[in-house]
Amino acid sequence: MAKLYIIPTPIGNLEDLTYRAARILRQVDLILAEDTRNTKNLLDHYQIQNRIESYHKFNEHKKTGSLVQKLMKKDKTAALVSDSGSPGISDPGYLLVSTCLSNGMEVETLPGPTAFIPALINSGLPCDRFVFEGFLPHKKGRKKRLEFLANETRTIVLYESPYRLLKTLQQLVEYFGESRRATVSRELTKIHEENIRGTLKELINHFEKQNIKGEIVIIVEGKRGK
């Protein structure tokens, strides 16, 4: 039977791939990769040889329908991986999963690495209830979204690039106030992992003096009650 597997991949440390994920990556008929070069490095590390095909945000709308039909017609299995973390979390995945399910094709999602969970727990902020925002809009809708989030009482999870980190922290101060507590986590699971905690103002003071590198997760305290 045709089947799609969603396979989380390490966000930095290659040892974080599970035994089950490695087994499935060996067994499926096709691996769909956000960047075939990155996936090839991972497969080489585990001595996995399999067919890889590119599947990313720039071609997913064009190829999803025909890809699902081909898998179903030939009763093939495929695994979807992103460059790091869990597909569908700020990476391609939703469209393919939705199309498979609407066509009656089985989908199985494995548990595994995703950047915001360790960042959230490391923050020391409440993690029993939180809201995942991913990347804020770059331009259109950004101001409106920040105004809305300023009144959010749950802990807020954001993704950001190193190039926009300072700008985002400055805007958070503008809308949330400089005393709101937050954490910036970068290079998670890698040698130079860093988790910097403090107020938004303190985080700005820290990163103004740094050469910022790596993928970043920002955890922000929710609005406190009066």
N, C-alpha and C positions, 0 to 999 in steps of 0.2 A: 504493500500500500504506500502511496505517496505520502510523504511526511516532511514537515519543516521543523528543524531544531533551532532554538535560539540559544546561542552559546556565549556567555560572558567570558571575556578574556582579561588577563592581568592589566591593571592600570599602571604598572611600572615593574614590579618584581615578577619575573617570569615564573617563579616557583608557585604563584598563586593560581595557576590553572589546575582544575581538579582532575582526578583520575578519570572520572566519568566523562568530562568534557574532552579529554585527550582521546578516549576510546571512540567517542562518537565522531570526532573529527577524522579519525582513521577510517571509520566504517561507512560514512555517508558517500553518496555518489558525487556530490558537488558541494564545495564550500563557497559561499557568497561573502566577499570581503569588501569592507569600506576602502581599504588601500591594500592591494595585493602584495606590495613590497613588505609592509609591516606584518601582514599575516604570514608571508613566506618566512620571515625571520623567526616568528613564533613556532611555526611548524618545523623548521629546521632544528630549533632548540630541542624539540621533543621527537625528532627523527620521524616525523609524519610526512608521508608523501601522498598527495591527493590532488585532485583537480580544483583549481581556484578560478573564480570568475569575479570581476569587479561589480559591486552593487553599492551605490552611494547616492547622496542627495541630488546629484546632477543628472543621474540616469534612471532613478527608481520609477519615476512616473512613466517613462518611455518603455521600460522593459518588464515591469511587474506582471502585467496581465499575461503576456506571452510566456513568461517564465513559469508562472503557476500552471498554465495550461499544459506546457511541455512536461512538467514534473508529474502532473496527474495522468497525462496520456500514457506515459512510459513507466508509471509506478516507481518513480525515483525519489530518493531522499536527499535533502539539502540541509546544510547548516549555515545560519547567518551569524557572522561575527562583525564587530566594529573594530576600530583601531585599538580601543581599550574600553573596558567596562562592559555594561550591558546594552545590547542593541535596543533601540527604542527610547532610551533615556538620553535626550539631547543628541541622538544619533539616528540614522535610518533604521526602520524596523516596523513602525506602526502600519504603514501602507501595505507592506508585504504580509504581515500577520492578518490584517483585516481582510485582504483579498483572499488569502488561503482559507480563512474561516468561512467567508461568504460563499466559497465554492465547495465547501464540504471537505476540505483537506485538513488533516490532523496537524496540530501545532503543539510542540512540547517545549517548554521554557525551563532551562536549567538555572538554579540559583548560582550566584557568584559575585565577582568583584563589581563594585560601582563606587565612584569616588565620594559621593556625598555621605554615605553611611559612616565610614570611619571619621570623616571630618565633623559630622554632627555629634557623634559620641565623644570625640576628643575635645569638643568646644567647651564642655562643662555647662552648656545651656540646656534648658529643658528639651528632652527629645521624645517625650511621651506623645506630644502632638506637635506637628510641624507642617509647613507648607513648602513644597518644592517648586521653585520658580524657574530653574534652569538659567539660561541667558536672558537678561532683560532686553527689550527691544533696543536696537542701536539708535534709532531716531524716532520714527513715527510711533506714538503711543508710549514712549518712555516716561515722559513727565506724568501722564495720567496713571501709569502703573505704579510709579513711585509714590504718588499721592495716595493711591489705594493701599499700598503696602505699609504706609506710615501708621495706619490704624490697625494693622494685623496684630492680634494678640498671641498668635502661635509663633514659634521659632521659624525664621525664614532662611531657606537654603537657596543660594545663588551660585551659578557658575560664571567665571570671568576669565578673560585672557590676561596675560601679564602686561600687555600694552595698554589696557584700559582700566587696570586695577585702581590706580590713584584717582582717576576721573570718577569712577563708580563710588569709591569711598567718600570723595568730596560731595557727590550728589546725595549719598546716604546721610551725611551730616546735615546737608541743606534741608532734607525732608524729615529726617528722623531725630535730629539733634545730636550734638557731639558727644553726649554722655551715654548714648545707647551702647550696650556691650556687644561685642562681636569677636569673631575669630577668622583669621585668614589661614587656610591650609594650602600648601603647595608641594609638589613633588611627592605626593603620597605614595608610600611603600618603596620609594627609591632611597638611595644613599643619603641624599641631601634633603630628606623630608623635613618640613618646617611647619609648625603650628604656632601662630602668633596670636595671643589673646589680649584683649584690653577694650577700652572704649573706642569708638570710631575715630575720635580725634587722636588717640594714642597710636592707632594703627597707621593713620596718615603720617604722623611724625616718624614712625619706624620705616615705612616703605619709601618715604621721600629720600632717604639716604641709601637706598638699596638698588642694586642692579637686578631687577625682578625677572625671574625666569620660571618656566614650568606652568602646567595647567593649574588653575586656582579654584578653590571652593571658598565662598564667603558664607559664614553662618552668623545671622543677626538675631539678637534678642527681640522677642515680640514686645509690643507696646504694653507697658505695665498699667494696671488699673489704678485709679486715683485713690 
